[in-house]
């Protein structure tokens, strides 16, 4: 089956291969599609400028193609990519950084799955270089690893208690506390969240895992 370019252009939905977040929607003509296959980076056709364009050619925010899927009618593509920087021309990681609120109004904010972790880690890192008076994060940094580790252990215990109490609300609250202190701990030890993510993806990519007396487990 060949792609259906009978109408000239076909939509291409671009997805972050690691997170699954939809990054953008653009259009391809046959030439853009062929260049994408040839270079392993995304190329599109601009309907407004009526010209071919290579994503990231000027900004550096290229998209390395990991896989391409086609729909049942062969006239829409789903392209999974490894993005080098933001997908949106506004600087946002994804073009879909707004949502429709309950009253039909457009709500600003990045609603992709990883955004809050990015925001939180950036804020914690900024406290190291630009301390804020009465900041709890700066209090932890000032006290050092012993205090941070103690709080981490305390919050882990609170999570367990919440689970034992079968309290969903309490578990959500305490898990948020634990994640915050985890990010502070990582920052204190100069470990980037991306390094932890890379380790998790490496484990996820493995087809099986056998250690000691444990049975072989698919993925994990």
NORPE-V533081 format. One record per residue. N is the residue number from 1. RES is the residue in one letter. OMEGA is omega in whole degrees, 0 to 359 (999 if undefined). Layout:
{{N/RES/OMEGA} {N/RES/OMEGA}}
This chain:
{{1/X/177} {2/X/178} {3/X/183} {4/X/177} {5/X/184} {6/X/179} {7/X/176} {8/X/183} {9/X/173} {10/X/179} {11/X/178} {12/X/178} {13/X/183} {14/X/185} {15/X/174} {16/X/186} {17/X/184} {18/X/185} {19/X/183} {20/X/180} {21/X/174} {22/X/184} {23/X/184} {24/X/172} {25/X/178} {26/X/183} {27/X/179} {28/X/163} {29/X/185} {30/X/180} {31/X/179} {32/X/179} {33/X/180} {34/X/179} {35/X/177} {36/X/178} {37/X/184} {38/X/186} {39/X/184} {40/X/173} {41/X/186} {42/X/172} {43/X/181} {44/X/175} {45/X/180} {46/X/179} {47/X/181} {48/X/181} {49/X/181} {50/X/180} {51/X/178} {52/X/175} {53/X/180} {54/X/182} {55/X/178} {56/X/182} {57/X/180} {58/X/183} {59/X/185} {60/X/182} {61/X/182} {62/X/180} {63/X/179} {64/X/184} {65/X/177} {66/X/178} {67/X/177} {68/X/176} {69/X/181} {70/X/183} {71/X/187} {72/X/180} {73/X/179} {74/X/179} {75/X/175} {76/X/181} {77/X/171} {78/X/185} {79/X/178} {80/X/187} {81/X/169} {82/X/187} {83/X/173} {84/X/181} {85/X/184} {86/X/177} {87/X/186} {88/X/179} {89/X/178} {90/X/184} {91/X/177} {92/X/183} {93/X/178} {94/X/177} {95/X/183} {96/X/182} {97/X/177} {98/X/180} {99/X/176} {100/X/182} {101/X/183} {102/X/180} {103/X/179} {104/X/181} {105/X/178} {106/X/181} {107/X/180} {108/X/177} {109/X/180} {110/X/184} {111/X/177} {112/X/192} {113/X/185} {114/X/191} {115/X/184} {116/X/177} {117/X/178} {118/X/181} {119/X/182} {120/X/181} {121/X/178} {122/X/180} {123/X/178} {124/X/179} {125/X/182} {126/X/179} {127/X/180} {128/X/182} {129/X/181} {130/X/183} {131/X/179} {132/X/182} {133/X/180} {134/X/177} {135/X/178} {136/X/179} {137/X/179} {138/X/175} {139/X/179} {140/X/179} {141/X/181} {142/X/180} {143/X/175} {144/X/189} {145/X/181} {146/X/180} {147/X/180} {148/X/180} {149/X/179} {150/X/180} {151/X/179} {152/X/180} {153/X/179} {154/X/182} {155/X/177} {156/X/177} {157/X/179} {158/X/178} {159/X/180} {160/X/179} {161/X/180} {162/X/179} {163/X/179} {164/X/179} {165/X/182} {166/X/180} {167/X/181} {168/X/181} {169/X/180} {170/X/181} {171/X/178} {172/X/182} {173/X/183} {174/X/177} {175/X/176} {176/X/177} {177/X/181} {178/X/180} {179/X/178} {180/X/181} {181/X/174} {182/X/180} {183/X/177} {184/X/179} {185/X/179} {186/X/180} {187/X/179} {188/X/181} {189/X/179} {190/X/175} {191/X/181} {192/X/178} {193/X/180} {194/X/179} {195/X/177} {196/X/179} {197/X/180} {198/X/179} {199/X/179} {200/X/178} {201/X/178} {202/X/178} {203/X/181} {204/X/182} {205/X/181} {206/X/182} {207/X/180} {208/X/181} {209/X/178} {210/X/183} {211/X/180} {212/X/182} {213/X/181} {214/X/178} {215/X/178} {216/X/184} {217/X/178} {218/X/179} {219/X/182} {220/X/999}}
